[in-house]
Amino acid sequence: MKTTSLNFYDGFKCKAGECKHSCCTLWNIDIDKKSLVRYRKMKGNFKKRIEQGIDFGNACFKKNGNSCAFLNKDNLCELIINKGEKEE
């Protein structure tokens, strides 16, 4: 598997529904340790969805076909929609 480092990440801003080529399609998206711990500790209504969409053992988002498990029919991230872009 090829891994790509996004050296422009600090300046990256998701275009959400305006994006023609979603990052969340065809890519395997790893989760850093800090975020993985935060996701594991989440509570509330979205907790079950988190558990269904994250492979905690391999520290990555699960996929539905070629897309991230959190990508909805409008190509928007349900994780961002429900939990926001900023860390809690």
Summary of the structure (lengths in Angstrom):
residues: 88
radius of gyration: 12.9
end to end distance: 31.6
largest distance: 35.6
contacts: 172
relative contact order: 0.20
helix: 32%
strand: 14%
